[in-house]
Amino acid sequence: MLLSVLVAVLFPVGCDRQKGTVPVYASAALPECAITAHEAGGDIQVNVTIANHSQAPYELLQWNLPKNGEMTSALFQVTRNGSAVEYKGRMVKRAVTGDSYVQLPPGRSISVELGLRQAYDIQSPGEYGITYKAFNQRSGSSGLDTLVSNTVTVAKH
């Protein structure tokens, strides 16, 4: 019983993703990352939502959630039938400045949809496992946060 109460308090779920507002909890340190995915026109479209449940703003590197839909680094761990699918997209190195960040206020979420075909070989049919994983350098520090989502499975025919 105590474990289920701790899980409910420390790992909240249930964002109001339609409005972009989410519950705020004193115990939240990193944003919650959640993904959904579906096959569409030979591509696998992944919707990534990052929700800030903390009481403080979170600074997210813009390229970790690209609004233009273009990946410039390996943002996903992808498998096909249990074997890793290598990232084949662009790799862009950047200097991190104050302008590199998007502010995610407390109690808010942001979402983007990204097509995997632009950066991963997903032509073959199979069962694809997809996890969002990004490294976010903290503003004004050399500290690094690892943002990891749930894993979803998409059957591609």
PyMOL commands that set and color helices and strands:
alter all, ss='L'
color gray80, all
select helices_A, chain A and resi 2-10+62-64+98-100+116-118
alter helices_A, ss='H'
color red, helices_A
select strands_A, chain A and resi 32-40+43-51+58-61+76-80+83-85+101-104+109-115+126-137+144-156
alter strands_A, ss='S'
color yellow, strands_A
deselect
rebuild
show_as cartoon
